[in-house]
Amino acid sequence: MSKVNIAIFASGEGTNALQIISKQKKYNYIVKIIVTNNPNSGVIDIARDNGIFHIVIKDEDIIPFLEKSDIKLIALAGYLKKIPKDIINNFLVLNIHPSLLPKYGGKGMYGMNVHERVLENNEEYSGITIHVVNNEYDKGEILMQQKIPVLKTDTPFSLQKRLKILEHSHYPFFIHLKSLDLNGSGTDNFYL
């Protein structure tokens, strides 16, 4: 079975990108390109260290780069720019969000902003959501959610650290499942 070519879009340090890359030998995808809008992003070093083509974009049309690399799936990993409609219409785009959507989603709700709001509102639970990206921030079809209790001792940093563990374990696996679907293999028979 051939592996599916994917692109990672990231704006920050790239911890999720690194986890996705580290699992590509085990799973049914190959990271062919990393796209960032931040020339100081840590994901650039991750791309270089792993021999993966990367590009820093501003307003360029990225579709020719994606088509040249035969990309079938785009994984957003902390990408802080709205995805253009033409990309959404031509590629399967997945995102991981650090809350139990629809709570704490939408424009400006990322990273510490989310965790601070969860704690301010004394939520009993927080979690992660993996969803398909559509034309509205954090409104696409939810593929999975995993929740954890919010501890009385939690700070935004401790909550983020605990949620990152979930992100790093679940996101690569769901990219794998979607890659199997795109490959026509289905997800009836898969191995962890």
DASUL-V17956 format. One record per backbone hydrogen bond with DSSP energy under -1.0 kcal/mol. CO is the residue of the C=O (numbers start at 1). NH is the residue of the N-H. Records with the same first field share a line. If there is no record, write none. Layout:
CO = NH / NH
This chain:
4 = 30
5 = 72 / 73
6 = 32
7 = 75
8 = 35
9 = 77
12 = 43
14 = 18
15 = 19
16 = 20
17 = 21
18 = 22
19 = 23
21 = 24
23 = 27
28 = 4
30 = 6
33 = 8
34 = 55
35 = 10
36 = 57
38 = 41
41 = 44
42 = 46
43 = 47
44 = 48
45 = 49
46 = 50
47 = 52
48 = 51
53 = 34
55 = 36
62 = 66
63 = 67
64 = 68
65 = 69
66 = 71
67 = 70
72 = 92
73 = 7
74 = 94
75 = 9
78 = 11
84 = 88
85 = 89
87 = 91
92 = 74
93 = 133
94 = 76
95 = 131
97 = 129
99 = 101
100 = 103
106 = 109
108 = 110
110 = 113
111 = 115
112 = 116
113 = 117
114 = 118
115 = 119
116 = 120
117 = 121
118 = 123
119 = 122
124 = 150
126 = 148
128 = 146
129 = 97
130 = 143 / 144
131 = 95
136 = 139
141 = 132
144 = 130
146 = 128
148 = 126
151 = 154
155 = 159
156 = 160
157 = 161
158 = 162
159 = 163
160 = 164
161 = 165
163 = 167
164 = 168
165 = 169
166 = 170
167 = 171
170 = 174
171 = 175
172 = 176
173 = 177
174 = 178
175 = 179
176 = 180
177 = 181
178 = 182
179 = 183
180 = 185 / 186
181 = 184
